[in-house]
Amino acid sequence: SEGVTFYLNAAIESTQDSGSEREVVIKTAEGGTVTLRAETILVAIGREVNVRELALEHIGVDFDKKGIKVDDRMRTNHKHIYAIGDVNGKYLFTHTAGYEGGIVVGNAIFHLPRKADFSNLPWCTYTDPELANIGMNETMAKAAGIEYSVWTEEFRANDRSLAEGEEVGKIKMLLNEKEEPIGVQILGPHAGELVSEWVAVMNGKIKFSTLVSAIHPYPTLGEINKKVAGNFLSTKIFSDKVKKGLKFFFNLKGRACG
């Protein structure tokens, strides 16, 4: 809707600088070719681990092109040497490095056998609108063979979002067979802030009934978290079993009063 076209799984065939514009010829996933022209070409080439000056090969510390190899306690193959942050190539986020630092302190200083658990790792992509995630998305759940259900809520149904003219985006919640949250994705305004509530919910194993019954200030974007959980709970509250129970109860009451 904003004039952006994505060519996924495409390969660059050639590039050309014609002076006033740049040209890129790509081969699409379907095998065809497309010529793109623009004023500027932005190339994301990724990052390279910076370990060349450490001479790790001289002391026998294992590493590869992704980084220094560590176990779930952040230990290298030399158990008294640890590696945290981007240098180990696991998750290249500042908040992940801080978490891994805490794992090292627990193991190296206090001798507590702490292990890193990234199953509920949150991350955010600062685009417009923002994209935030915690836990599994649908692709990951399918790859892991997990049966799941999907629950969504649109930002255009949120009063604060409408007041600020932000109608694009939604929240998606994935539940496993036990009806426990295994992942949440948010695309919309301040998604990085909104996902923080799910950090508490998923790590603290907070029940949906607690989340939904908690008073959220109005009008706020944060109400969308409560609403998507409420969408799931409403199927329980208004299930056929509950409806039959209520019908039976009120029929009894009617006869008793009659």
C-alpha positions, -999 to +999 in steps of 0.1 A: +000+000+000+030+023+004+046+014-029+072-011-016+077-044-035+096-073-019+114-099-041+121-128-017+147-155-024+160-134-054+196-133-067+215-104-081+224-109-118+242-076-125+245-040-114+252-008-134+258+029-126+244+050-154+253+083-137+218+097-128+205+064-116+216+029-106+203-003-121+201-038-106+190-069-125+177-097-103+166-132-109+134-139-090+125-171-071+103-181-101+133-179-125+124-147-143+145-115-144+135-080-132+153-048-138+152-022-109+163+014-112+168+039-083+189+069-072+207+049-045+213+012-038+216+002-001+234-031+005+232-050+038+262-073+039+259-084+076+285-084+102+318-103+107+330-115+141+360-096+153+384-122+168+414-118+146+435-099+172+427-124+200+449-152+186+424-178+198+440-204+177+471-202+198+453-212+229+430-237+213+397-219+218+372-231+192+356-206+169+343-203+134+331-176+110+300-170+132+319-165+164+334-182+194+317-214+202+301-216+237+278-239+256+245-229+273+266-216+303+285-193+279+317-214+284+341-220+256+358-254+252+382-240+279+357-240+308+373-211+326+370-189+294+336-173+286+323-154+256+292-133+256+275-109+232+280-106+195+313-124+197+297-158+202+274-153+173+242-165+190+218-136+192+232-102+181+212-080+205+224-057+232+198-070+256+209-105+249+245-096+258+233-082+291+214-114+298+244-136+289+266-114+312+243-123+341+247-160+332+285-157+333+284-138+367+263-166+381+286-194+368+321-177+372+317-156+403+290-173+424+295-208+410+258-213+403+251-237+374+230-212+354+221-220+318+209-196+292+173-200+279+165-181+248+130-196+242+114-163+253+138-139+238+122-107+227+135-086+198+123-056+178+129-043+143+126-005+143+109+000+110+077+020+105+055+004+117+077-014+143+079-052+144+083-070+177+085-107+186+089-130+215+090-168+214+080-187+183+064-175+151+043-197+128+073-208+107+093-219+138+063-237+153+057-256+121+094-266+118+093-278+154+062-299+147+041-281+173+003-279+169-008-244+175-037-220+172-036-183+162-054-154+178-052-118+164-064-083+172-061-054+147-047-020+157-076-003+139-099-017+167-078+002+193-091+036+203-057+051+210-044+038+177-073+054+159-069+087+178-033+089+166-041+079+131-023+046+133-046+020+118-019-003+103-009-035+120-020-062+144-010-085+172-007-123+167-007-147+196+003-184+191-010-210+216+001-247+218-021-277+224-021-269+261-034-235+253-002-219+266+014-189+247+044-200+227+049-168+207+036-133+201+043-110+171+033-074+170+033-052+139+022-016+147+030+016+166+053+011+196+054-026+191+088-028+210+071-013+241+040-034+238+059-067+237+074-061+271+041-071+288+044-104+270+080-108+284+064-108+319+035-130+309+055-157+292+085-158+316+063-155+346+037-180+333+010-155+340-025-168+334-047-152+307-074-146+333-049-125+353-039-105+322-075-099+311-088-091+346-060-066+353-071-030+347-053-014+318-055+024+314-077+038+287-071+048+260-037+032+255-021+010+229-014-016+257-051-025+257-044-046+226-025-071+247-055-075+270-079-077+240-061-105+221-060-126+253-097-118+259-105-130+224-092-164+234-109-164+268-142-154+254-144-188+236-142-205+270-166-182+287-192-185+259-186-221+250-215-245+243-208-262+276-211-230+296-242-219+276-259-252+284-249-248+321-264-213+323-295-224+305-300-252+329-294-230+359-318-203+348-345-229+339-342-243+375-345-208+389-375-201+368-394-232+380-384-225+417-398-190+415-429-200+396 
